[in-house]
Structures are given as C-alpha cells and as structure tokens.
Amino acid sequence: MNETGYQPIIAVTGATGFVGGTLARRLVAMGYRVRSMTRRPLTEAERESGIEWIEGALTDTDKFDALLKDARYCFHIAAMFRSEGTRSEFMQVNRDSTRALLAAGRRAGVERFIYCSSIGVHGNVATPPADENAPFDPRDPYQESKLQAEDLCRDEMTRPDMSVVIVRPCSTYGPGDIRMLKMFRMLQRRRFLFIGTHEPNFHPVYIDDLIAGYILTMTHPDAPSGTFILGDRSFLSLRDYVATAATVLGVPAPRTTIPYGLALLAARICEAICAPLSLQPPLHRRRLTFFKHNRAFTIARAEKVLGYEPAVGLEEGFRRTVAWYRQQGLLA
C-alpha cells in the first residue's frame, strides 16, 4: 500500500481452503486487491469476501496468466493433500503446477513469489530441533512432491527480477480448520488411543501467527530468496499436546496405547478397501506418522530475519478452536 491509494494486486492460490482463505481475507482487510482461483461453486461468504475469483484448478495452468495479471506478489498455498492420491497425481498438482506458476509469475512481472511447502520434507527429525538446513527425508508422495516443488523454487532463487521465498509451516490449527476435529471428538468421547510406544515431539502453529509470518515474508526487505520455518515458539511432546487438548475439553488425558503393528495392518486394509471406491480411508498409513515421527523445529531464523513473533500459545489456541467448533455445531 502507498499514500496515493494504489492497491497492489496479490494472487493467492488456495483461497477456498483454510490457510489460503484466512490469508486472502486478511490481505483484503489490509486494503490489498486479492485474486484467486476456484474449482467449485463459491459460498455466499466467499462471493462477498472482496476476493476476485477466476474459475479453474491448479491443473488448469492456462489460467495462470489471468490469475497473475498485474500482480505484484503471489502466494502459492494450494496443494493436493488427499491420502488416496497416486504419486503421479501428487506430482502433477503440487510440483508441475508450481513450475507453471513460477513461469507465469516471471511473465507477469511478479516481484515476490512465496511458496507454501511443508515441514514434512524433513521427514522424521532425528536430532531436534531441526532448522531450515536439516536433512530432507520425505516419507510419502505428498512430501516428495512438496520437496520437488521446493527444488524448482530454489532454482528460481538464482535468477534475477523475481524474488522467491519458501515457507515451511508447522502443523496449523485454529478456527476454520477441521483436520483436528476428529482428535477433539475422540477425546471428548473418551475414545482416543495412542498408537505404538514411540514418544515423538509435535510442533503446532496457530493460524493467526502463521498468517502474520506469511505477511512478513511479503513485506520484509530481508525475506527474498530465503526459506523460513514458521511455527509456535517451541515444540512439545505429542502426549503433552494431546493432554492440552483434553484439558481444554475438561476430560482426562488419555493413557491407553495399542500396538503400532496392529494399527498399521488396519490402515493397509482400510486403504485397500477404499482405493477402488475413491473413498477417503478412515485410517491410513500417513495418519499413523502422527504417533511416530518427530516434528520438532526451531523458528530462530524467522525470528531473527523477519521479526516473527508468534503470540498465541497452544492452550489459548485450542480454546479458540474448540469455541469455533461448538459455534459451528461440530462439537458438543
């Protein structure tokens, strides 16, 4: 924004989703013109959001020039995350669309391109806390596709005229997200079970803090051509994470554990049954990594370079999330 009233255009992919939608609405509230794409009919709230919409999906790469026309910044948030997708589908949607969007950004004269990656590219963190230079160890097609998209972004970092930033968000939660709803429901019904004897760490980030970090990557002069992990100030054990959720719900923290091998067998059976029917399996192998893989990072680089300051602690964030679930009738 500037004193003449000119409103820069910001392209945001994924604005019909949780993170992209929250970011897009925040940018509109700040006075920016925001443009995005949708492959489904818009809700009334989306139509009235102030966002300019173009019809199309990430695979409709011929729509990218229209998306980025006269845009100064581009946030590439959208991605395929479905557990039942094939490796080729993940690569087409997550890697190939990033390649096409980067090229369209250069054609359009975009000044800064911010790519939303995943802490999953680091796999299981062997020596916590991991920073942006920790070894890569993707464990599934989704994480592989995100890492290959990162490689494309790193190649672009070496070229002039368009700065490129990679963001690796920690596990994002907050009002508007339903991915953690199942955990809260199971806790409330006293049905939550730990799987296996592993004692992993977990690193969350509240949605408002993540969005503040994203905006810093757009506005901060030291952000170009860098990679940043955005998360809460610290990680915690998975058991403490779940216990905090139980405290907010006012129920006892769960203690029952079932063997990992038994759960793995059940997940494979679910996947085998659901795949031919194109159904989301109720239990899948990627979900089991929640109980096994270490997710523990440092946000020191974002704090030092961007002035990133996460403000919402886990218990307060969970209280806000649970209040939203109840307001929406999703949780008793």
Buried (B, 14 or more C-beta within 10 A) or exposed (E): EEEEEEBBBBBBBBBBBBBBBBBBBBBBEEEBBBBBBBEEEBEEEBEEBEBEBBEBBBBBBEBBBBBBBEBBBBBBBBBBBEBBBEEEBBBBBBBBBBBBBBBBBBEBEBBBBBBBBBBBBBBBBEEBBBEBEBEEBBBBBBBBBBBBBBEBBBEBBEEEEBBBBBBBBBBBBBBBBEEBBEBBBBBBEEEBEBBBEBEBBBBBBBBBBBBBBBBBBBEBEEBBBBBBBBBBBBBBEBBBBBBBBBBBBEBEBBEEEEEBEEBBEBBBEBBEEBBEEEEEBEBBBBBBBBBBBBBBBBBEBBBEBBEBEBEBBBEEBBBBBBEBBEEEEEBE
